[in-house]
Amino acid sequence: MRQRVVRVAVLAVAVALVLFAVPLAVLVRSAFFTQERGDLERAALGAALHVGPQFASGDQVELPANLTDGQVGVYDLKLRLRAGRGPGAADTATRAAGRGVVVDGQIGDELVVAVPVTSSENVVGMVRASVASSVVWARVILAWLLMTALAVASLLAAILVARRQARRLSMPLEALSAASQRIAEGDLAARAALSSVPEIHRVAQTNNAMVSRLTTMIENERHFSSNASHQLRTPLTGLQLGLDAALENPPADLYPILLTAAQQVRDLYRTVDEVLALARLGSDQWLVAAPLPVSQLMGDVESRWHGALAAEGRRLLVNIEPDLTSREVPGSLVTQILNVLIDNALRHGRGVVTLTVREMSDALAIDVIDEGSVAMKSAELFDRGKSGGDGQGIGLALARSLAEASGGRLVLSRRSPATFTLLLPGDTVHNARPNELSAK
């Protein structure tokens, strides 16, 4: 790119110089020859002033020196050279001046100007001034050489400026290309440097915004995959354990086992629908997605987790303040968060698991309590990939990200007994609206 910019700039300057220099060279030549003719005419007129009225009768003429760079001669009416320098016999220009007119022209290799000398309105002689054409051409050529030197200097300056501008234009584009190459190779952290050139600056900004958006989309896809697998693992595990147990020791009556498996499959379908519903919506819409009354949501959660906890010899209790039973909350969002917290209590806690729905200031609080304790540091508890047991460290990080992205909060409110509290903004809870992506 740099070479192309330089070539275009140099070509443009060269064309401009040619278009300007050729007419200027012609004008310079014409100006020098016109100036020289004027100088010759002034020299001839100056010499004519020294010709006295008795010139025709033989009076001698004394011409001053250095009237011109060429020759000045005085001729009588017989066309003979009487003073100064010039051809011995008058030439055509001098004879024409004898008729009382000023004559100029080029004779041979000389520029010639002839003027008449008058006395009492009568022509008594002629003055001829001349200079070699080569003298004028030497001046013209010198001027042309100076013009050529200026043109060459201008062209060199144009090359230097073009190279500098080409470097200024190409460097940010080269950096943008290098950043794009790194991105294409998988380095999504690469960003193009901004430029002082407004157009390139906007291109770099647009490129960076595009890469940031793509990075976010890829990260969301990655997180969605891990989040979905985490949320589906528990119902799938329960279903597999139940079926494996039935295969190892087939009971006489398979109906209860099939009924439980069917319920677990329905829970699995519901979990898939809820995860997909949240994935299709932006985080700014989560709080108004699939609103459900608190009593219905807690009933669904209780029916989903009662069997899993009972299988471990543990109980699930649900406490709802009386005036909150009909309060609507975003069903898909709260269900996924509670699933994570109850699964965490099942895996890492002990004793009775209690769900409490209460009103706290201008927020709705849902507590998930078990009789165990939390030993991990608070700073690491919600970090993705950190786990206090044999888990993958996804659940609590997912629950907190769901809560915070939608404007709520998830906190560890007590270490022993282990108590996690989900806080939902009160105004959003009161104004929850149906959504076309409600859980099926």
NUNU-62893 format. One record per residue (C-alpha): residue number from 1; x, y, z. Coordinates in steps of 0.25 Angstrom, whole numbers, plus 5000, padded with zeros to 4 digits. Example, Ala and Ser with C-alpha at 12.3 -4.5 7.8 and 13.67 -1.06 7.14 Angstrom:
<vonus>
+------+------+------+------+
| resi |   c1 |   c2 |   c3 |
+------+------+------+------+
|    1 | 5049 | 4982 | 5031 |
|    2 | 5055 | 4996 | 5029 |
+------+------+------+------+
</vonus>
This chain:
<vonus>
+------+------+------+------+
| resi |   c1 |   c2 |   c3 |
+------+------+------+------+
|    1 | 5000 | 5000 | 5000 |
|    2 | 5011 | 5010 | 5003 |
|    3 | 5017 | 5008 | 4989 |
|    4 | 5004 | 5010 | 4983 |
|    5 | 5001 | 5023 | 4991 |
|    6 | 5015 | 5028 | 4987 |
|    7 | 5014 | 5025 | 4973 |
|    8 | 5000 | 5032 | 4972 |
|    9 | 5005 | 5044 | 4979 |
|   10 | 5018 | 5045 | 4971 |
|   11 | 5010 | 5043 | 4958 |
|   12 | 5000 | 5054 | 4962 |
|   13 | 5012 | 5064 | 4965 |
|   14 | 5019 | 5060 | 4952 |
|   15 | 5007 | 5063 | 4944 |
|   16 | 5004 | 5076 | 4951 |
|   17 | 5019 | 5080 | 4949 |
|   18 | 5018 | 5077 | 4934 |
|   19 | 5005 | 5084 | 4932 |
|   20 | 5011 | 5096 | 4939 |
|   21 | 5025 | 5096 | 4934 |
|   22 | 5023 | 5094 | 4919 |
|   23 | 5014 | 5107 | 4918 |
|   24 | 5023 | 5114 | 4927 |
|   25 | 5036 | 5110 | 4919 |
|   26 | 5029 | 5116 | 4907 |
|   27 | 5026 | 5129 | 4914 |
|   28 | 5040 | 5130 | 4920 |
|   29 | 5046 | 5129 | 4906 |
|   30 | 5036 | 5139 | 4900 |
|   31 | 5039 | 5148 | 4912 |
|   32 | 5054 | 5148 | 4910 |
|   33 | 5053 | 5151 | 4895 |
|   34 | 5043 | 5162 | 4897 |
|   35 | 5052 | 5168 | 4908 |
|   36 | 5064 | 5167 | 4900 |
|   37 | 5057 | 5174 | 4888 |
|   38 | 5053 | 5185 | 4898 |
|   39 | 5067 | 5187 | 4903 |
|   40 | 5072 | 5188 | 4888 |
|   41 | 5062 | 5198 | 4885 |
|   42 | 5066 | 5206 | 4897 |
|   43 | 5081 | 5205 | 4893 |
|   44 | 5078 | 5210 | 4879 |
|   45 | 5069 | 5221 | 4883 |
|   46 | 5080 | 5225 | 4893 |
|   47 | 5091 | 5225 | 4882 |
|   48 | 5081 | 5233 | 4873 |
|   49 | 5082 | 5245 | 4883 |
|   50 | 5097 | 5246 | 4881 |
|   51 | 5095 | 5248 | 4866 |
|   52 | 5096 | 5263 | 4863 |
|   53 | 5088 | 5271 | 4853 |
|   54 | 5100 | 5272 | 4844 |
|   55 | 5102 | 5257 | 4843 |
|   56 | 5097 | 5257 | 4828 |
|   57 | 5108 | 5267 | 4825 |
|   58 | 5119 | 5259 | 4831 |
|   59 | 5119 | 5262 | 4845 |
|   60 | 5126 | 5251 | 4854 |
|   61 | 5118 | 5244 | 4864 |
|   62 | 5123 | 5239 | 4878 |
|   63 | 5115 | 5228 | 4884 |
|   64 | 5116 | 5225 | 4899 |
|   65 | 5121 | 5211 | 4902 |
|   66 | 5113 | 5199 | 4908 |
|   67 | 5100 | 5203 | 4902 |
|   68 | 5097 | 5189 | 4900 |
|   69 | 5103 | 5175 | 4901 |
|   70 | 5103 | 5174 | 4886 |
|   71 | 5107 | 5184 | 4875 |
|   72 | 5102 | 5198 | 4872 |
|   73 | 5105 | 5205 | 4859 |
|   74 | 5101 | 5218 | 4852 |
|   75 | 5098 | 5218 | 4837 |
|   76 | 5096 | 5230 | 4828 |
|   77 | 5086 | 5231 | 4817 |
|   78 | 5096 | 5224 | 4808 |
|   79 | 5095 | 5212 | 4816 |
|   80 | 5109 | 5213 | 4821 |
|   81 | 5114 | 5210 | 4835 |
|   82 | 5119 | 5224 | 4840 |
|   83 | 5121 | 5220 | 4855 |
|   84 | 5120 | 5209 | 4865 |
|   85 | 5120 | 5194 | 4861 |
|   86 | 5112 | 5186 | 4851 |
|   87 | 5112 | 5182 | 4837 |
|   88 | 5119 | 5191 | 4827 |
|   89 | 5107 | 5192 | 4819 |
|   90 | 5093 | 5194 | 4824 |
|   91 | 5084 | 5181 | 4825 |
|   92 | 5069 | 5181 | 4822 |
|   93 | 5065 | 5185 | 4836 |
|   94 | 5074 | 5197 | 4835 |
|   95 | 5069 | 5201 | 4821 |
|   96 | 5055 | 5200 | 4826 |
|   97 | 5058 | 5209 | 4837 |
|   98 | 5062 | 5219 | 4827 |
|   99 | 5047 | 5221 | 4823 |
|  100 | 5045 | 5227 | 4837 |
|  101 | 5040 | 5215 | 4845 |
|  102 | 5045 | 5206 | 4856 |
|  103 | 5049 | 5192 | 4851 |
|  104 | 5052 | 5180 | 4859 |
|  105 | 5054 | 5165 | 4855 |
|  106 | 5064 | 5154 | 4854 |
|  107 | 5074 | 5154 | 4843 |
|  108 | 5082 | 5142 | 4843 |
|  109 | 5087 | 5138 | 4857 |
|  110 | 5085 | 5152 | 4862 |
|  111 | 5073 | 5160 | 4868 |
|  112 | 5073 | 5174 | 4861 |
|  113 | 5066 | 5187 | 4865 |
|  114 | 5068 | 5199 | 4855 |
|  115 | 5062 | 5213 | 4858 |
|  116 | 5062 | 5225 | 4850 |
|  117 | 5070 | 5238 | 4853 |
|  118 | 5063 | 5251 | 4850 |
|  119 | 5066 | 5265 | 4849 |
|  120 | 5056 | 5276 | 4846 |
|  121 | 5046 | 5265 | 4843 |
|  122 | 5055 | 5259 | 4833 |
|  123 | 5062 | 5245 | 4834 |
|  124 | 5077 | 5248 | 4834 |
|  125 | 5082 | 5234 | 4838 |
|  126 | 5079 | 5221 | 4845 |
|  127 | 5084 | 5214 | 4857 |
|  128 | 5085 | 5199 | 4857 |
|  129 | 5086 | 5191 | 4871 |
|  130 | 5088 | 5176 | 4870 |
|  131 | 5092 | 5164 | 4879 |
|  132 | 5094 | 5150 | 4876 |
|  133 | 5082 | 5140 | 4878 |
|  134 | 5092 | 5131 | 4886 |
|  135 | 5093 | 5141 | 4897 |
|  136 | 5078 | 5141 | 4899 |
|  137 | 5077 | 5126 | 4898 |
|  138 | 5088 | 5125 | 4909 |
|  139 | 5079 | 5133 | 4918 |
|  140 | 5067 | 5125 | 4914 |
|  141 | 5074 | 5112 | 4916 |
|  142 | 5079 | 5116 | 4930 |
|  143 | 5065 | 5120 | 4934 |
|  144 | 5060 | 5107 | 4929 |
|  145 | 5071 | 5099 | 4937 |
|  146 | 5067 | 5107 | 4950 |
|  147 | 5052 | 5103 | 4947 |
|  148 | 5056 | 5089 | 4945 |
|  149 | 5064 | 5089 | 4958 |
|  150 | 5052 | 5095 | 4965 |
|  151 | 5043 | 5084 | 4959 |
|  152 | 5053 | 5073 | 4963 |
|  153 | 5053 | 5079 | 4977 |
|  154 | 5038 | 5079 | 4977 |
|  155 | 5037 | 5065 | 4973 |
|  156 | 5047 | 5060 | 4983 |
|  157 | 5039 | 5068 | 4994 |
|  158 | 5026 | 5062 | 4989 |
|  159 | 5033 | 5048 | 4990 |
|  160 | 5037 | 5051 | 5004 |
|  161 | 5023 | 5056 | 5008 |
|  162 | 5016 | 5044 | 5000 |
|  163 | 5025 | 5034 | 5008 |
|  164 | 5022 | 5040 | 5021 |
|  165 | 5007 | 5041 | 5018 |
|  166 | 5007 | 5027 | 5013 |
|  167 | 5014 | 5022 | 5025 |
|  168 | 5004 | 5030 | 5034 |
|  169 | 4992 | 5023 | 5026 |
|  170 | 4998 | 5009 | 5025 |
|  171 | 5003 | 5007 | 5039 |
|  172 | 4989 | 5007 | 5045 |
|  173 | 4983 | 4998 | 5034 |
|  174 | 4995 | 4989 | 5036 |
|  175 | 4992 | 4988 | 5050 |
|  176 | 4978 | 4986 | 5048 |
|  177 | 4981 | 4975 | 5038 |
|  178 | 4991 | 4968 | 5048 |
|  179 | 4980 | 4969 | 5059 |
|  180 | 4970 | 4963 | 5050 |
|  181 | 4980 | 4952 | 5047 |
|  182 | 4982 | 4949 | 5062 |
|  183 | 4967 | 4949 | 5063 |
|  184 | 4966 | 4939 | 5052 |
|  185 | 4976 | 4930 | 5058 |
|  186 | 4968 | 4930 | 5071 |
|  187 | 4973 | 4941 | 5080 |
|  188 | 4960 | 4948 | 5083 |
|  189 | 4966 | 4957 | 5093 |
|  190 | 4974 | 4964 | 5081 |
|  191 | 4968 | 4978 | 5078 |
|  192 | 4972 | 4988 | 5067 |
|  193 | 4979 | 5001 | 5071 |
|  194 | 4972 | 5014 | 5069 |
|  195 | 4977 | 5023 | 5059 |
|  196 | 4978 | 5038 | 5057 |
|  197 | 4972 | 5037 | 5043 |
|  198 | 4957 | 5039 | 5045 |
|  199 | 4953 | 5028 | 5035 |
|  200 | 4963 | 5018 | 5040 |
|  201 | 4959 | 5021 | 5054 |
|  202 | 4944 | 5018 | 5051 |
|  203 | 4948 | 5005 | 5044 |
|  204 | 4957 | 5001 | 5056 |
|  205 | 4945 | 5004 | 5066 |
|  206 | 4935 | 4996 | 5058 |
|  207 | 4945 | 4985 | 5057 |
|  208 | 4947 | 4985 | 5072 |
|  209 | 4932 | 4986 | 5075 |
|  210 | 4930 | 4974 | 5065 |
|  211 | 4940 | 4965 | 5072 |
|  212 | 4935 | 4969 | 5086 |
|  213 | 4921 | 4965 | 5082 |
|  214 | 4926 | 4952 | 5075 |
|  215 | 4934 | 4949 | 5088 |
|  216 | 4922 | 4951 | 5096 |
|  217 | 4914 | 4942 | 5088 |
|  218 | 4924 | 4931 | 5088 |
|  219 | 4926 | 4932 | 5103 |
|  220 | 4911 | 4932 | 5105 |
|  221 | 4910 | 4920 | 5096 |
|  222 | 4921 | 4913 | 5104 |
|  223 | 4914 | 4917 | 5117 |
|  224 | 4901 | 4912 | 5112 |
|  225 | 4906 | 4899 | 5109 |
|  226 | 4913 | 4897 | 5122 |
|  227 | 4901 | 4903 | 5129 |
|  228 | 4891 | 4894 | 5122 |
|  229 | 4899 | 4882 | 5125 |
|  230 | 4900 | 4885 | 5139 |
|  231 | 4885 | 4888 | 5141 |
|  232 | 4882 | 4875 | 5133 |
|  233 | 4891 | 4866 | 5141 |
|  234 | 4883 | 4865 | 5153 |
|  235 | 4870 | 4860 | 5147 |
|  236 | 4878 | 4851 | 5138 |
|  237 | 4886 | 4845 | 5149 |
|  238 | 4873 | 4842 | 5157 |
|  239 | 4866 | 4836 | 5145 |
|  240 | 4878 | 4827 | 5143 |
|  241 | 4880 | 4823 | 5157 |
|  242 | 4865 | 4819 | 5158 |
|  243 | 4865 | 4811 | 5145 |
|  244 | 4878 | 4804 | 5149 |
|  245 | 4873 | 4800 | 5162 |
|  246 | 4860 | 4795 | 5156 |
|  247 | 4869 | 4787 | 5146 |
|  248 | 4877 | 4781 | 5157 |
|  249 | 4866 | 4777 | 5166 |
|  250 | 4853 | 4777 | 5157 |
|  251 | 4841 | 4778 | 5167 |
|  252 | 4828 | 4771 | 5164 |
|  253 | 4821 | 4784 | 5162 |
|  254 | 4828 | 4793 | 5152 |
|  255 | 4817 | 4804 | 5152 |
|  256 | 4823 | 4812 | 5163 |
|  257 | 4836 | 4812 | 5157 |
|  258 | 4831 | 4816 | 5143 |
|  259 | 4822 | 4827 | 5149 |
|  260 | 4835 | 4832 | 5156 |
|  261 | 4843 | 4831 | 5143 |
|  262 | 4832 | 4838 | 5136 |
|  263 | 4831 | 4850 | 5146 |
|  264 | 4846 | 4851 | 5145 |
|  265 | 4846 | 4852 | 5130 |
|  266 | 4835 | 4863 | 5131 |
|  267 | 4844 | 4870 | 5141 |
|  268 | 4855 | 4868 | 5130 |
|  269 | 4847 | 4874 | 5119 |
|  270 | 4843 | 4886 | 5128 |
|  271 | 4857 | 4888 | 5132 |
|  272 | 4861 | 4888 | 5117 |
|  273 | 4849 | 4898 | 5114 |
|  274 | 4853 | 4907 | 5125 |
|  275 | 4868 | 4908 | 5121 |
|  276 | 4864 | 4910 | 5106 |
|  277 | 4854 | 4921 | 5110 |
|  278 | 4865 | 4928 | 5118 |
|  279 | 4875 | 4926 | 5107 |
|  280 | 4866 | 4932 | 5096 |
|  281 | 4864 | 4945 | 5104 |
|  282 | 4873 | 4956 | 5108 |
|  283 | 4877 | 4958 | 5122 |
|  284 | 4869 | 4971 | 5123 |
|  285 | 4857 | 4962 | 5120 |
|  286 | 4859 | 4951 | 5130 |
|  287 | 4852 | 4958 | 5142 |
|  288 | 4839 | 4958 | 5133 |
|  289 | 4840 | 4944 | 5127 |
|  290 | 4830 | 4934 | 5130 |
|  291 | 4823 | 4940 | 5143 |
|  292 | 4818 | 4930 | 5153 |
|  293 | 4811 | 4932 | 5166 |
|  294 | 4820 | 4929 | 5178 |
|  295 | 4811 | 4918 | 5183 |
|  296 | 4811 | 4911 | 5170 |
|  297 | 4826 | 4912 | 5168 |
|  298 | 4829 | 4907 | 5181 |
|  299 | 4820 | 4895 | 5179 |
|  300 | 4827 | 4892 | 5166 |
|  301 | 4840 | 4892 | 5173 |
|  302 | 4836 | 4884 | 5185 |
|  303 | 4830 | 4873 | 5176 |
|  304 | 4843 | 4873 | 5167 |
|  305 | 4852 | 4872 | 5179 |
|  306 | 4844 | 4864 | 5190 |
|  307 | 4848 | 4851 | 5184 |
|  308 | 4862 | 4853 | 5183 |
|  309 | 4864 | 4858 | 5197 |
|  310 | 4855 | 4847 | 5202 |
|  311 | 4864 | 4837 | 5196 |
|  312 | 4875 | 4843 | 5204 |
|  313 | 4866 | 4842 | 5217 |
|  314 | 4865 | 4857 | 5217 |
|  315 | 4853 | 4866 | 5217 |
|  316 | 4849 | 4879 | 5209 |
|  317 | 4840 | 4889 | 5216 |
|  318 | 4834 | 4902 | 5209 |
|  319 | 4830 | 4914 | 5217 |
|  320 | 4823 | 4926 | 5210 |
|  321 | 4818 | 4938 | 5217 |
|  322 | 4803 | 4938 | 5216 |
|  323 | 4802 | 4951 | 5208 |
|  324 | 4812 | 4947 | 5198 |
|  325 | 4806 | 4934 | 5193 |
|  326 | 4799 | 4941 | 5181 |
|  327 | 4811 | 4950 | 5178 |
|  328 | 4817 | 4947 | 5164 |
|  329 | 4832 | 4945 | 5161 |
|  330 | 4839 | 4941 | 5148 |
|  331 | 4837 | 4926 | 5148 |
|  332 | 4848 | 4921 | 5139 |
|  333 | 4859 | 4930 | 5146 |
|  334 | 4855 | 4927 | 5160 |
|  335 | 4853 | 4912 | 5157 |
|  336 | 4867 | 4911 | 5151 |
|  337 | 4874 | 4918 | 5163 |
|  338 | 4866 | 4910 | 5173 |
|  339 | 4870 | 4897 | 5166 |
|  340 | 4884 | 4901 | 5167 |
|  341 | 4883 | 4904 | 5182 |
|  342 | 4875 | 4892 | 5186 |
|  343 | 4885 | 4883 | 5178 |
|  344 | 4896 | 4890 | 5185 |
|  345 | 4889 | 4887 | 5198 |
|  346 | 4887 | 4872 | 5194 |
|  347 | 4901 | 4870 | 5190 |
|  348 | 4909 | 4878 | 5201 |
|  349 | 4899 | 4881 | 5212 |
|  350 | 4892 | 4872 | 5222 |
|  351 | 4879 | 4871 | 5229 |
|  352 | 4866 | 4878 | 5226 |
|  353 | 4865 | 4887 | 5214 |
|  354 | 4856 | 4899 | 5217 |
|  355 | 4851 | 4909 | 5206 |
|  356 | 4846 | 4922 | 5212 |
|  357 | 4839 | 4933 | 5204 |
|  358 | 4839 | 4947 | 5212 |
|  359 | 4838 | 4961 | 5209 |
|  360 | 4850 | 4970 | 5212 |
|  361 | 4849 | 4985 | 5211 |
|  362 | 4847 | 4987 | 5196 |
|  363 | 4851 | 4973 | 5191 |
|  364 | 4846 | 4959 | 5192 |
|  365 | 4855 | 4950 | 5199 |
|  366 | 4856 | 4935 | 5197 |
|  367 | 4865 | 4927 | 5207 |
|  368 | 4870 | 4913 | 5204 |
|  369 | 4875 | 4907 | 5217 |
|  370 | 4881 | 4894 | 5221 |
|  371 | 4887 | 4889 | 5234 |
|  372 | 4901 | 4888 | 5229 |
|  373 | 4912 | 4899 | 5229 |
|  374 | 4920 | 4906 | 5218 |
|  375 | 4935 | 4905 | 5220 |
|  376 | 4940 | 4912 | 5207 |
|  377 | 4944 | 4926 | 5206 |
|  378 | 4933 | 4936 | 5202 |
|  379 | 4942 | 4942 | 5191 |
|  380 | 4943 | 4928 | 5185 |
|  381 | 4929 | 4922 | 5187 |
|  382 | 4923 | 4928 | 5175 |
|  383 | 4935 | 4927 | 5166 |
|  384 | 4933 | 4919 | 5153 |
|  385 | 4942 | 4906 | 5154 |
|  386 | 4943 | 4907 | 5169 |
|  387 | 4937 | 4895 | 5177 |
|  388 | 4937 | 4891 | 5191 |
|  389 | 4935 | 4877 | 5188 |
|  390 | 4934 | 4868 | 5175 |
|  391 | 4926 | 4878 | 5167 |
|  392 | 4930 | 4886 | 5155 |
|  393 | 4929 | 4899 | 5162 |
|  394 | 4918 | 4904 | 5152 |
|  395 | 4905 | 4904 | 5160 |
|  396 | 4907 | 4915 | 5170 |
|  397 | 4914 | 4924 | 5159 |
|  398 | 4902 | 4921 | 5150 |
|  399 | 4892 | 4924 | 5160 |
|  400 | 4899 | 4938 | 5164 |
|  401 | 4901 | 4942 | 5149 |
|  402 | 4886 | 4939 | 5147 |
|  403 | 4882 | 4947 | 5159 |
|  404 | 4891 | 4959 | 5156 |
|  405 | 4889 | 4960 | 5141 |
|  406 | 4874 | 4961 | 5144 |
|  407 | 4876 | 4972 | 5155 |
|  408 | 4875 | 4963 | 5167 |
|  409 | 4885 | 4958 | 5177 |
|  410 | 4890 | 4945 | 5182 |
|  411 | 4898 | 4945 | 5195 |
|  412 | 4902 | 4935 | 5206 |
|  413 | 4895 | 4941 | 5218 |
|  414 | 4899 | 4931 | 5228 |
|  415 | 4910 | 4921 | 5229 |
|  416 | 4904 | 4912 | 5239 |
|  417 | 4894 | 4907 | 5237 |
|  418 | 4897 | 4909 | 5222 |
|  419 | 4887 | 4920 | 5217 |
|  420 | 4887 | 4926 | 5203 |
|  421 | 4878 | 4937 | 5200 |
|  422 | 4872 | 4941 | 5187 |
|  423 | 4868 | 4956 | 5186 |
|  424 | 4858 | 4960 | 5175 |
|  425 | 4855 | 4975 | 5173 |
|  426 | 4841 | 4978 | 5178 |
|  427 | 4836 | 4987 | 5167 |
|  428 | 4839 | 4976 | 5157 |
|  429 | 4833 | 4965 | 5165 |
|  430 | 4820 | 4974 | 5166 |
|  431 | 4820 | 4977 | 5152 |
|  432 | 4823 | 4964 | 5145 |
|  433 | 4816 | 4961 | 5132 |
|  434 | 4813 | 4949 | 5124 |
|  435 | 4823 | 4946 | 5113 |
|  436 | 4822 | 4938 | 5101 |
|  437 | 4833 | 4929 | 5105 |
|  438 | 4826 | 4924 | 5118 |
|  439 | 4830 | 4910 | 5123 |
|  440 | 4822 | 4899 | 5117 |
+------+------+------+------+
</vonus>
